[in-house]
Amino acid sequence: MVTYRKQDIVATEKVQKHFTKRFVGLKSMSYQQRLTQSNLHSLELRRLLIDLIWCYKVLFGLVNLDCKK
């Protein structure tokens, strides 16, 4: 299981914010508007989606888990 430190999350999100400002015509938009226009998701939402997918796989037995560990 991967754990994230808050400072790592903030630093990574900052990179995405900076990157999306470089797209032509998006510099003056808010971060959320740039994500929508670029058809991207925030890193926070991506982590949530991955967690939900993992939970789904566990619930429906799509992954091998050793519950004794």
Buried (B, 14 or more C-beta within 10 A) or exposed (E): EEEEEEEEEEEEBEEBBEEBEEEEEBEEBEBEEBBEEBEBBBBEEEBEEEEEEEEEEEEEEEEEEEEEE
